[in-house]
Amino acid sequence: MRNRITIQTATVSKGDLGGEELVWTDSFTAFAFAEYRRTGSDEKYRAKQLTNRTDCDFTIRREDRVISTKDRVLYDGRIFDIDSVLRNGVRQEFYLLECFQMGEQKTSP
């Protein structure tokens, strides 16, 4: 487990004009084992456009913190949505985060 990931949680806040906007905040960071499920990306039709999908699994040590599919993972400058959170290992001492990325979601230009 040598890859550093950040778990981010969404909160809804009021914007300057009174509208609601989704704000992602860092919840915690952890060392993880990152493993892409496929070589390359899988392309799918979404909203009548061809969009690539990249699947990646992250294994981290089990935390006392709650991780859900409403959270997301920041890894290597890329944003991954969490598809499922599974307990893993002989004594269930790990979490397996099955994640995906649709299109090119990057944190910086």
C-alpha positions in Angstrom: 0.0 0.0 0.0 2.1 2.8 -1.3 -0.4 5.0 -3.2 -1.8 8.0 -1.3 -5.6 8.6 -1.8 -7.9 11.2 -0.3 -11.5 10.5 0.5 -13.8 13.5 -0.2 -17.3 14.1 1.2 -19.9 16.3 -0.4 -21.7 19.0 1.4 -24.4 21.4 0.2 -23.8 25.1 0.8 -25.5 28.3 -0.3 -23.9 30.2 -3.1 -23.5 34.0 -3.3 -26.8 34.3 -5.2 -28.7 32.1 -2.7 -28.6 28.9 -4.8 -27.4 25.6 -3.5 -24.0 24.3 -4.7 -22.2 21.0 -4.0 -18.8 21.5 -2.3 -16.3 18.6 -1.9 -14.1 18.7 1.2 -11.3 16.3 2.2 -12.4 13.9 4.8 -9.1 12.0 5.3 -6.1 10.6 3.5 -4.9 7.0 3.5 -2.3 4.7 1.9 -3.9 2.4 -0.6 -3.2 -0.3 -3.1 -4.6 0.9 -6.4 -5.4 -1.6 -9.1 -7.1 -0.8 -12.5 -9.6 -3.5 -13.4 -9.0 -3.3 -17.1 -6.2 -2.4 -19.3 -7.2 1.0 -20.8 -10.8 2.3 -20.7 -14.2 1.0 -21.6 -16.3 3.3 -23.8 -20.0 3.6 -23.2 -22.8 5.7 -24.7 -24.1 8.2 -22.2 -26.5 11.0 -23.1 -26.1 10.0 -26.8 -22.3 10.6 -26.6 -19.4 8.2 -26.4 -17.9 8.4 -23.0 -15.0 6.5 -21.6 -15.2 4.7 -18.3 -12.2 3.7 -16.2 -12.6 1.3 -13.3 -10.1 1.2 -10.4 -10.1 -0.7 -7.1 -8.5 0.8 -4.0 -7.7 -1.4 -0.9 -7.2 0.5 2.3 -6.9 -0.4 6.0 -10.2 -0.4 7.7 -10.9 3.0 9.4 -13.3 4.0 12.2 -14.6 6.6 9.7 -17.6 5.9 7.6 -17.1 5.6 3.8 -20.1 5.5 1.6 -20.9 5.5 -2.1 -21.8 9.2 -1.7 -18.1 10.0 -1.2 -15.4 10.1 -3.9 -11.7 9.3 -4.2 -9.0 11.7 -5.3 -6.0 9.7 -6.6 -3.1 10.9 -8.7 -4.9 14.1 -9.7 -8.0 12.2 -10.9 -11.5 11.9 -9.4 -13.1 8.5 -9.0 -16.7 8.0 -7.8 -17.2 5.1 -5.4 -19.4 2.3 -6.7 -19.2 0.0 -3.6 -17.5 -0.3 -0.3 -16.7 -3.9 0.8 -14.9 -5.4 3.8 -12.0 -7.6 2.7 -9.3 -9.7 4.3 -9.3 -12.7 6.6 -10.3 -10.7 9.6 -12.1 -8.0 7.5 -9.3 -5.6 8.3 -9.4 -3.9 4.9 -11.9 -1.9 2.8 -12.1 -2.6 -0.9 -13.4 0.6 -2.7 -14.7 -0.3 -6.2 -14.5 3.0 -8.1 -15.0 4.4 -11.5 -14.3 7.5 -13.5 -16.5 8.7 -16.4 -14.7 10.8 -18.9 -11.8 12.9 -17.9 -12.3 14.3 -14.4 -9.1 16.0 -13.2 -8.5 18.3 -10.3 -6.2 20.7 -12.1 -5.9 21.8 -15.7 
